Amino acid sequence: MSTFNEIDVTCEECAEEFTGTIWTAVHAQEDPELKDILLGGELNILMCPKCSHSAYQDHFVLYQDPAAELIAYIYPPNQAVEADFLHKAMRTSFLDAQQVYPLKERKEYEPILVFGLETFVEMMHEEESRAEQSQIAEAICKEQKIPYLLLRPSKARSLGLLRVLPVQGEARKADRQSVLAGLEKLLAVNPELDFYAALRSTIQKNKNWTVPA
Ligand SMILES: [Zn+2]
């Protein structure tokens, strides 16, 4: 569920005091229009009624998108100094909240901690670009009969990987050699897939690279 709060704001330009409404929780599936506003960098920007100055209101926002397996606790940037404390508090409150659900309904992924809505918006844009390239890769793999692994969204995110990983052989091994061979085939078809090209050079440089189980 998405929720909002009334907050008191003092304009940083003309010192006018006014009350504004900001979102404190955004549920991307229930309120896709809020997700679009957020991606457009316009969530929680309030305009001063006196001088029209617009400013982002730093406030905690809980962002949820179950389809993307994403729960983000977004704190104002100036709270980054308390990162360790907030991370512990986030895990505790998340695990406590999960306790009320039966085992099979509990989330199999952990929330992420982000400082600043701007940082989160950048993260989301990069994730969208990755998702686009993953979709192209999946279409190529199907067409060219290249076997591939499909990672869960939360796993791909936490590993900094793309969801679709081309591999070699029907055994679909996730080891270094198999993924490198798959990437060679994929990039031979479309060298423009820059996230995949970057992944290939990361793997080439790291002799111990592997996809954690
Ligand atoms: Zn003002």
Residues whose N, C-alpha, C, O or C-beta is under 5 A from the ligand:
A	BS01	ZN	C11 E13 C14 A15 E16 C48 K50 C51 S52 H53
